[in-house]
């Protein structure tokens, strides 16, 4: 995985490091049903992208990433990468992440 999405993921993890694991799970489980759907996962994981996308055009331009020689990154590209991560973390392949699956280190 290129450094940009990894950087975004690290920003999200670092922001959650001070919170209790249950609090983080509750923040991702938007509908409170005790599991995290792909839509909920993508919503939460794209938070940093939306904050960095100052012109709200769905593309992180190099100047918005603050990384020298960065290539533009679209929200679609980011969602594709996080969808693959979600599927890797969905250990029982039920289409959702349990608390344990979400809080486990990404594979």
N, CA, C and O atoms as a GROMACS GRO file, in nm:
protein
  428
    1UNK      N    1   0.085  -0.117   0.000
    1UNK     CA    2   0.000   0.000   0.000
    1UNK      C    3   0.090   0.123   0.000
    1UNK      O    4   0.183   0.129   0.080
    2UNK      N    5   0.065   0.221  -0.086
    2UNK     CA    6   0.145   0.342  -0.088
    2UNK      C    7   0.136   0.417   0.044
    2UNK      O    8   0.046   0.393   0.125
    3UNK      N    9   0.230   0.506   0.065
    3UNK     CA   10   0.241   0.576   0.193
    3UNK      C   11   0.121   0.663   0.225
    3UNK      O   12   0.084   0.677   0.342
    4UNK      N   13   0.057   0.724   0.125
    4UNK     CA   14  -0.052   0.818   0.153
    4UNK      C   15  -0.167   0.752   0.228
    4UNK      O   16  -0.204   0.802   0.335
    5UNK      N   17  -0.226   0.641   0.179
    5UNK     CA   18  -0.334   0.580   0.256
    5UNK      C   19  -0.287   0.529   0.392
    5UNK      O   20  -0.360   0.534   0.491
    6UNK      N   21  -0.164   0.482   0.397
    6UNK     CA   22  -0.110   0.436   0.525
    6UNK      C   23  -0.101   0.553   0.621
    6UNK      O   24  -0.129   0.538   0.740
    7UNK      N   25  -0.061   0.669   0.571
    7UNK     CA   26  -0.053   0.789   0.654
    7UNK      C   27  -0.191   0.826   0.706
    7UNK      O   28  -0.206   0.859   0.824
    8UNK      N   29  -0.291   0.821   0.620
    8UNK     CA   30  -0.428   0.852   0.664
    8UNK      C   31  -0.474   0.754   0.771
    8UNK      O   32  -0.536   0.794   0.869
    9UNK      N   33  -0.443   0.627   0.753
    9UNK     CA   34  -0.482   0.526   0.852
    9UNK      C   35  -0.411   0.552   0.984
    9UNK      O   36  -0.471   0.538   1.090
   10UNK      N   37  -0.282   0.589   0.978
   10UNK     CA   38  -0.208   0.618   1.100
   10UNK      C   39  -0.267   0.738   1.174
   10UNK      O   40  -0.272   0.739   1.296
   11UNK      N   41  -0.311   0.838   1.098
   11UNK     CA   42  -0.373   0.955   1.161
   11UNK      C   43  -0.499   0.914   1.235
   11UNK      O   44  -0.525   0.961   1.346
   12UNK      N   45  -0.577   0.826   1.176
   12UNK     CA   46  -0.700   0.779   1.240
   12UNK      C   47  -0.668   0.697   1.364
   12UNK      O   48  -0.732   0.714   1.468
   13UNK      N   49  -0.571   0.607   1.353
   13UNK     CA   50  -0.535   0.523   1.467
   13UNK      C   51  -0.476   0.609   1.579
   13UNK      O   52  -0.508   0.588   1.696
   14UNK      N   53  -0.390   0.703   1.543
   14UNK     CA   54  -0.330   0.790   1.644
   14UNK      C   55  -0.437   0.871   1.716
   14UNK      O   56  -0.427   0.892   1.837
   15UNK      N   57  -0.536   0.917   1.644
   15UNK     CA   58  -0.644   0.992   1.706
   15UNK      C   59  -0.726   0.908   1.801
   15UNK      O   60  -0.781   0.960   1.898
   16UNK      N   61  -0.734   0.780   1.775
   16UNK     CA   62  -0.814   0.691   1.858
   16UNK      C   63  -0.733   0.629   1.972
   16UNK      O   64  -0.790   0.566   2.061
   17UNK      N   65  -0.601   0.648   1.970
   17UNK     CA   66  -0.516   0.580   2.067
   17UNK      C   67  -0.550   0.617   2.211
   17UNK      O   68  -0.542   0.533   2.301
   18UNK      N   69  -0.588   0.741   2.234
   18UNK     CA   70  -0.620   0.782   2.369
   18UNK      C   71  -0.758   0.737   2.415
   18UNK      O   72  -0.787   0.739   2.535
   19UNK      N   73  -0.842   0.697   2.323
   19UNK     CA   74  -0.979   0.656   2.358
   19UNK      C   75  -0.982   0.509   2.396
   19UNK      O   76  -0.896   0.432   2.355
   20UNK      N   77  -1.081   0.471   2.472
   20UNK     CA   78  -1.102   0.330   2.504
   20UNK      C   79  -1.141   0.256   2.377
   20UNK      O   80  -1.203   0.314   2.288
   21UNK      N   81  -1.106   0.128   2.368
   21UNK     CA   82  -1.140   0.048   2.251
   21UNK      C   83  -1.291   0.046   2.228
   21UNK      O   84  -1.336   0.055   2.113
   22UNK      N   85  -1.368   0.035   2.334
   22UNK     CA   86  -1.514   0.035   2.319
   22UNK      C   87  -1.563   0.167   2.261
   22UNK      O   88  -1.654   0.168   2.179
   23UNK      N   89  -1.504   0.277   2.304
   23UNK     CA   90  -1.544   0.408   2.252
   23UNK      C   91  -1.515   0.416   2.102
   23UNK      O   92  -1.596   0.467   2.026
   24UNK      N   93  -1.400   0.364   2.061
   24UNK     CA   94  -1.366   0.367   1.919
   24UNK      C   95  -1.464   0.280   1.840
   24UNK      O   96  -1.513   0.322   1.735
   25UNK      N   97  -1.493   0.162   1.891
   25UNK     CA   98  -1.588   0.076   1.822
   25UNK      C   99  -1.723   0.147   1.810
   25UNK      O  100  -1.785   0.143   1.703
   26UNK      N  101  -1.768   0.209   1.916
   26UNK     CA  102  -1.897   0.280   1.914
   26UNK      C  103  -1.897   0.394   1.813
   26UNK      O  104  -2.000   0.423   1.752
   27UNK      N  105  -1.784   0.459   1.795
   27UNK     CA  106  -1.775   0.569   1.698
   27UNK      C  107  -1.783   0.518   1.555
   27UNK      O  108  -1.831   0.589   1.466
   28UNK      N  109  -1.736   0.397   1.532
   28UNK     CA  110  -1.740   0.340   1.397
   28UNK      C  111  -1.875   0.272   1.371
   28UNK      O  112  -1.927   0.275   1.260
   29UNK      N  113  -1.932   0.211   1.475
   29UNK     CA  114  -2.061   0.145   1.465
   29UNK      C  115  -2.171   0.251   1.471
   29UNK      O  116  -2.235   0.269   1.575
   30UNK      N  117  -2.192   0.320   1.361
   30UNK     CA  118  -2.278   0.438   1.359
   30UNK      C  119  -2.423   0.409   1.394
   30UNK      O  120  -2.490   0.494   1.454
   31UNK      N  121  -2.473   0.290   1.360
   31UNK     CA  122  -2.613   0.260   1.390
   31UNK      C  123  -2.630   0.184   1.521
   31UNK      O  124  -2.742   0.151   1.560
   32UNK      N  125  -2.519   0.156   1.590
   32UNK     CA  126  -2.525   0.094   1.722
   32UNK      C  127  -2.576  -0.048   1.725
   32UNK      O  128  -2.629  -0.093   1.826
   33UNK      N  129  -2.561  -0.121   1.614
   33UNK     CA  130  -2.613  -0.258   1.609
   33UNK      C  131  -2.512  -0.364   1.654
   33UNK      O  132  -2.539  -0.484   1.644
   34UNK      N  133  -2.395  -0.321   1.702
   34UNK     CA  134  -2.297  -0.415   1.753
   34UNK      C  135  -2.206  -0.474   1.647
   34UNK      O  136  -2.129  -0.566   1.676
   35UNK      N  137  -2.214  -0.424   1.525
   35UNK     CA  138  -2.124  -0.467   1.418
   35UNK      C  139  -2.101  -0.350   1.325
   35UNK      O  140  -2.181  -0.256   1.319
   36UNK      N  141  -1.991  -0.355   1.253
   36UNK     CA  142  -1.954  -0.246   1.163
   36UNK      C  143  -1.969  -0.294   1.019
   36UNK      O  144  -1.904  -0.389   0.976
   37UNK      N  145  -2.054  -0.226   0.945
   37UNK     CA  146  -2.074  -0.257   0.804
   37UNK      C  147  -1.964  -0.191   0.722
   37UNK      O  148  -1.890  -0.106   0.772
   38UNK      N  149  -1.953  -0.231   0.597
   38UNK     CA  150  -1.855  -0.168   0.508
   38UNK      C  151  -1.884  -0.019   0.496
   38UNK      O  152  -1.790   0.061   0.498
   39UNK      N  153  -2.009   0.019   0.483
   39UNK     CA  154  -2.044   0.161   0.471
   39UNK      C  155  -2.000   0.239   0.594
   39UNK      O  156  -1.948   0.350   0.580
   40UNK      N  157  -2.021   0.185   0.712
   40UNK     CA  158  -1.978   0.252   0.836
   40UNK      C  159  -1.827   0.262   0.841
   40UNK      O  160  -1.772   0.366   0.878
   41UNK      N  161  -1.759   0.156   0.803
   41UNK     CA  162  -1.613   0.152   0.802
   41UNK      C  163  -1.558   0.260   0.709
   41UNK      O  164  -1.468   0.336   0.746
   42UNK      N  165  -1.612   0.267   0.587
   42UNK     CA  166  -1.565   0.365   0.491
   42UNK      C  167  -1.594   0.507   0.538
   42UNK      O  168  -1.512   0.597   0.520
   43UNK      N  169  -1.709   0.527   0.598
   43UNK     CA  170  -1.744   0.660   0.649
   43UNK      C  171  -1.640   0.705   0.752
   43UNK      O  172  -1.591   0.818   0.744
   44UNK      N  173  -1.608   0.620   0.845
   44UNK     CA  174  -1.513   0.657   0.951
   44UNK      C  175  -1.371   0.669   0.897
   44UNK      O  176  -1.298   0.762   0.932
   45UNK      N  177  -1.332   0.576   0.812
   45UNK     CA  178  -1.194   0.574   0.762
   45UNK      C  179  -1.167   0.689   0.665
   45UNK      O  180  -1.051   0.725   0.644
   46UNK      N  181  -1.268   0.747   0.606
   46UNK     CA  182  -1.248   0.859   0.513
   46UNK      C  183  -1.253   0.994   0.583
   46UNK      O  184  -1.243   1.098   0.518
   47UNK      N  185  -1.269   0.994   0.714
   47UNK     CA  186  -1.278   1.119   0.791
   47UNK      C  187  -1.157   1.210   0.766
   47UNK      O  188  -1.173   1.328   0.735
   48UNK      N  189  -1.036   1.155   0.778
   48UNK     CA  190  -0.914   1.234   0.760
   48UNK      C  191  -0.906   1.288   0.617
   48UNK      O  192  -0.865   1.401   0.595
   49UNK      N  193  -0.947   1.205   0.520
   49UNK     CA  194  -0.947   1.250   0.380
   49UNK      C  195  -1.036   1.374   0.367
   49UNK      O  196  -0.994   1.474   0.309
   50UNK      N  197  -1.156   1.368   0.420
   50UNK     CA  198  -1.250   1.480   0.408
   50UNK      C  199  -1.195   1.605   0.477
   50UNK      O  200  -1.218   1.716   0.429
   51UNK      N  201  -1.124   1.589   0.586
   51UNK     CA  202  -1.065   1.703   0.654
   51UNK      C  203  -0.952   1.765   0.572
   51UNK      O  204  -0.935   1.887   0.570
   52UNK      N  205  -0.876   1.681   0.505
   52UNK     CA  206  -0.763   1.729   0.425
   52UNK      C  207  -0.807   1.787   0.291
   52UNK      O  208  -0.736   1.870   0.235
   53UNK      N  209  -0.920   1.745   0.239
   53UNK     CA  210  -0.971   1.788   0.108
   53UNK      C  211  -1.035   1.927   0.123
   53UNK      O  212  -1.157   1.940   0.126
   54UNK      N  213  -0.950   2.030   0.132
   54UNK     CA  214  -0.998   2.163   0.165
   54UNK      C  215  -1.094   2.221   0.062
   54UNK      O  216  -1.180   2.302   0.097
   55UNK      N  217  -1.082   2.182  -0.065
   55UNK     CA  218  -1.174   2.234  -0.166
   55UNK      C  219  -1.293   2.141  -0.190
   55UNK      O  220  -1.376   2.168  -0.277
   56UNK      N  221  -1.300   2.032  -0.114
   56UNK     CA  222  -1.414   1.937  -0.119
   56UNK      C  223  -1.446   1.886  -0.258
   56UNK      O  224  -1.562   1.870  -0.295
   57UNK      N  225  -1.341   1.861  -0.337
   57UNK     CA  226  -1.364   1.810  -0.473
   57UNK      C  227  -1.346   1.659  -0.484
   57UNK      O  228  -1.351   1.605  -0.594
   58UNK      N  229  -1.325   1.590  -0.371
   58UNK     CA  230  -1.310   1.445  -0.374
   58UNK      C  231  -1.173   1.397  -0.418
   58UNK      O  232  -1.152   1.279  -0.442
   59UNK      N  233  -1.079   1.491  -0.428
   59UNK     CA  234  -0.943   1.458  -0.468
   59UNK      C  235  -0.847   1.528  -0.373
   59UNK      O  236  -0.857   1.648  -0.350
   60UNK      N  237  -0.753   1.450  -0.318
   60UNK     CA  238  -0.645   1.512  -0.242
   60UNK      C  239  -0.534   1.548  -0.339
   60UNK      O  240  -0.464   1.461  -0.391
   61UNK      N  241  -0.521   1.675  -0.363
   61UNK     CA  242  -0.416   1.725  -0.451
   61UNK      C  243  -0.285   1.724  -0.372
   61UNK      O  244  -0.287   1.720  -0.249
   62UNK      N  245  -0.171   1.727  -0.441
   62UNK     CA  246  -0.042   1.724  -0.370
   62UNK      C  247  -0.030   1.828  -0.259
   62UNK      O  248   0.020   1.797  -0.152
   63UNK      N  249  -0.076   1.950  -0.283
   63UNK     CA  250  -0.064   2.054  -0.180
   63UNK      C  251  -0.154   2.026  -0.059
   63UNK      O  252  -0.124   2.074   0.051
   64UNK      N  253  -0.260   1.950  -0.076
   64UNK     CA  254  -0.348   1.916   0.036
   64UNK      C  255  -0.288   1.801   0.120
   64UNK      O  256  -0.322   1.786   0.237
   65UNK      N  257  -0.202   1.721   0.059
   65UNK     CA  258  -0.142   1.607   0.129
   65UNK      C  259  -0.018   1.646   0.208
   65UNK      O  260   0.021   1.575   0.300
   66UNK      N  261   0.043   1.758   0.173
   66UNK     CA  262   0.164   1.804   0.242
   66UNK      C  263   0.276   1.700   0.233
   66UNK      O  264   0.355   1.683   0.326
   67UNK      N  265   0.280   1.630   0.120
   67UNK     CA  266   0.384   1.529   0.095
   67UNK      C  267   0.451   1.566  -0.038
   67UNK      O  268   0.384   1.574  -0.140
   68UNK      N  269   0.582   1.588  -0.037
   68UNK     CA  270   0.650   1.624  -0.162
   68UNK      C  271   0.626   1.519  -0.271
   68UNK      O  272   0.632   1.399  -0.245
   69UNK      N  273   0.599   1.565  -0.390
   69UNK     CA  274   0.581   1.481  -0.509
   69UNK      C  275   0.466   1.382  -0.496
   69UNK      O  276   0.465   1.278  -0.563
   70UNK      N  277   0.370   1.410  -0.412
   70UNK     CA  278   0.254   1.321  -0.396
   70UNK      C  279   0.169   1.323  -0.523
   70UNK      O  280   0.157   1.426  -0.589
   71UNK      N  281   0.112   1.210  -0.554
   71UNK     CA  282   0.018   1.202  -0.665
   71UNK      C  283  -0.122   1.229  -0.611
   71UNK      O  284  -0.151   1.199  -0.496
   72UNK      N  285  -0.209   1.287  -0.694
   72UNK     CA  286  -0.346   1.307  -0.649
   72UNK      C  287  -0.408   1.174  -0.605
   72UNK      O  288  -0.380   1.069  -0.663
   73UNK      N  289  -0.492   1.180  -0.504
   73UNK     CA  290  -0.559   1.062  -0.451
   73UNK      C  291  -0.708   1.092  -0.444
   73UNK      O  292  -0.749   1.188  -0.379
   74UNK      N  293  -0.788   1.010  -0.510
   74UNK     CA  294  -0.933   1.033  -0.509
   74UNK      C  295  -0.997   0.956  -0.393
   74UNK      O  296  -0.939   0.861  -0.340
   75UNK      N  297  -1.115   0.999  -0.355
   75UNK     CA  298  -1.188   0.929  -0.251
   75UNK      C  299  -1.222   0.788  -0.298
   75UNK      O  300  -1.228   0.695  -0.217
   76UNK      N  301  -1.246   0.770  -0.427
   76UNK     CA  302  -1.274   0.637  -0.482
   76UNK      C  303  -1.154   0.544  -0.464
   76UNK      O  304  -1.170   0.428  -0.428
   77UNK      N  305  -1.033   0.595  -0.489
   77UNK     CA  306  -0.912   0.515  -0.470
   77UNK      C  307  -0.895   0.479  -0.323
   77UNK      O  308  -0.862   0.365  -0.290
   78UNK      N  309  -0.917   0.575  -0.236
   78UNK     CA  310  -0.905   0.550  -0.092
   78UNK      C  311  -1.007   0.445  -0.048
   78UNK      O  312  -0.974   0.352   0.025
   79UNK      N  313  -1.132   0.460  -0.093
   79UNK     CA  314  -1.236   0.364  -0.056
   79UNK      C  315  -1.206   0.225  -0.108
   79UNK      O  316  -1.237   0.126  -0.041
   80UNK      N  317  -1.146   0.215  -0.225
   80UNK     CA  318  -1.107   0.085  -0.279
   80UNK      C  319  -1.005   0.018  -0.188
   80UNK      O  320  -1.014  -0.102  -0.160
   81UNK      N  321  -0.909   0.094  -0.142
   81UNK     CA  322  -0.805   0.038  -0.054
   81UNK      C  323  -0.862  -0.001   0.082
   81UNK      O  324  -0.828  -0.105   0.137
   82UNK      N  325  -0.950   0.084   0.136
   82UNK     CA  326  -1.010   0.051   0.265
   82UNK      C  327  -1.111  -0.063   0.254
   82UNK      O  328  -1.132  -0.136   0.351
   83UNK      N  329  -1.174  -0.078   0.139
   83UNK     CA  330  -1.263  -0.193   0.118
   83UNK      C  331  -1.182  -0.322   0.122
   83UNK      O  332  -1.225  -0.420   0.181
   84UNK      N  333  -1.065  -0.321   0.060
   84UNK     CA  334  -0.977  -0.439   0.064
   84UNK      C  335  -0.933  -0.467   0.208
   84UNK      O  336  -0.927  -0.583   0.249
   85UNK      N  337  -0.902  -0.362   0.284
   85UNK     CA  338  -0.863  -0.380   0.424
   85UNK      C  339  -0.979  -0.438   0.503
   85UNK      O  340  -0.959  -0.529   0.584
   86UNK      N  341  -1.100  -0.386   0.483
   86UNK     CA  342  -1.218  -0.436   0.552
   86UNK      C  343  -1.235  -0.586   0.526
   86UNK      O  344  -1.260  -0.662   0.619
   87UNK      N  345  -1.221  -0.625   0.402
   87UNK     CA  346  -1.238  -0.767   0.367
   87UNK      C  347  -1.130  -0.855   0.431
   87UNK      O  348  -1.157  -0.968   0.470
   88UNK      N  349  -1.008  -0.802   0.443
   88UNK     CA  350  -0.902  -0.878   0.511
   88UNK      C  351  -0.933  -0.892   0.659
   88UNK      O  352  -0.905  -0.996   0.718
   89UNK      N  353  -0.990  -0.789   0.720
   89UNK     CA  354  -1.018  -0.793   0.863
   89UNK      C  355  -1.145  -0.872   0.896
   89UNK      O  356  -1.164  -0.913   1.011
   90UNK      N  357  -1.231  -0.893   0.799
   90UNK     CA  358  -1.355  -0.968   0.820
   90UNK      C  359  -1.322  -1.116   0.822
   90UNK      O  360  -1.346  -1.188   0.724
   91UNK      N  361  -1.266  -1.161   0.933
   91UNK     CA  362  -1.215  -1.298   0.945
   91UNK      C  363  -1.318  -1.406   0.921
   91UNK      O  364  -1.286  -1.509   0.862
   92UNK      N  365  -1.442  -1.386   0.965
   92UNK     CA  366  -1.543  -1.490   0.945
   92UNK      C  367  -1.625  -1.470   0.818
   92UNK      O  368  -1.718  -1.545   0.791
   93UNK      N  369  -1.588  -1.369   0.739
   93UNK     CA  370  -1.650  -1.343   0.608
   93UNK      C  371  -1.802  -1.326   0.614
   93UNK      O  372  -1.874  -1.370   0.526
   94UNK      N  373  -1.849  -1.259   0.722
   94UNK     CA  374  -1.994  -1.238   0.732
   94UNK      C  375  -2.038  -1.101   0.678
   94UNK      O  376  -2.156  -1.067   0.688
   95UNK      N  377  -1.945  -1.025   0.624
   95UNK     CA  378  -1.980  -0.896   0.564
   95UNK      C  379  -1.984  -0.781   0.664
   95UNK      O  380  -2.024  -0.670   0.628
   96UNK      N  381  -1.945  -0.807   0.788
   96UNK     CA  382  -1.938  -0.701   0.888
   96UNK      C  383  -1.820  -0.731   0.980
   96UNK      O  384  -1.768  -0.842   0.985
   97UNK      N  385  -1.780  -0.628   1.054
   97UNK     CA  386  -1.670  -0.646   1.148
   97UNK      C  387  -1.725  -0.648   1.290
   97UNK      O  388  -1.799  -0.559   1.331
   98UNK      N  389  -1.687  -0.750   1.363
   98UNK     CA  390  -1.718  -0.756   1.505
   98UNK      C  391  -1.622  -0.661   1.576
   98UNK      O  392  -1.530  -0.607   1.515
   99UNK      N  393  -1.644  -0.641   1.705
   99UNK     CA  394  -1.554  -0.560   1.786
   99UNK      C  395  -1.411  -0.613   1.774
   99UNK      O  396  -1.317  -0.537   1.752
  100UNK      N  397  -1.393  -0.745   1.790
  100UNK     CA  398  -1.260  -0.805   1.784
  100UNK      C  399  -1.196  -0.788   1.647
  100UNK      O  400  -1.077  -0.759   1.637
  101UNK      N  401  -1.275  -0.805   1.541
  101UNK     CA  402  -1.220  -0.791   1.406
  101UNK      C  403  -1.179  -0.646   1.379
  101UNK      O  404  -1.074  -0.622   1.320
  102UNK      N  405  -1.260  -0.550   1.422
  102UNK     CA  406  -1.227  -0.410   1.398
  102UNK      C  407  -1.102  -0.368   1.474
  102UNK      O  408  -1.018  -0.296   1.422
  103UNK      N  409  -1.091  -0.413   1.599
  103UNK     CA  410  -0.981  -0.368   1.683
  103UNK      C  411  -0.853  -0.447   1.664
  103UNK      O  412  -0.749  -0.411   1.719
  104UNK      N  413  -0.858  -0.556   1.586
  104UNK     CA  414  -0.738  -0.634   1.557
  104UNK      C  415  -0.649  -0.553   1.462
  104UNK      O  416  -0.699  -0.475   1.381
  105UNK      N  417  -0.518  -0.572   1.472
  105UNK     CA  418  -0.428  -0.504   1.378
  105UNK      C  419  -0.463  -0.542   1.235
  105UNK      O  420  -0.494  -0.658   1.207
  106UNK      N  421  -0.459  -0.443   1.142
  106UNK     CA  422  -0.488  -0.474   1.001
  106UNK      C  423  -0.394  -0.581   0.947
  106UNK      O  424  -0.276  -0.586   0.982
  107UNK      N  425  -0.448  -0.665   0.862
  107UNK     CA  426  -0.366  -0.771   0.799
  107UNK      C  427  -0.308  -0.721   0.670
  107UNK      O  428  -0.236  -0.795   0.603
   0.00000   0.00000   0.00000
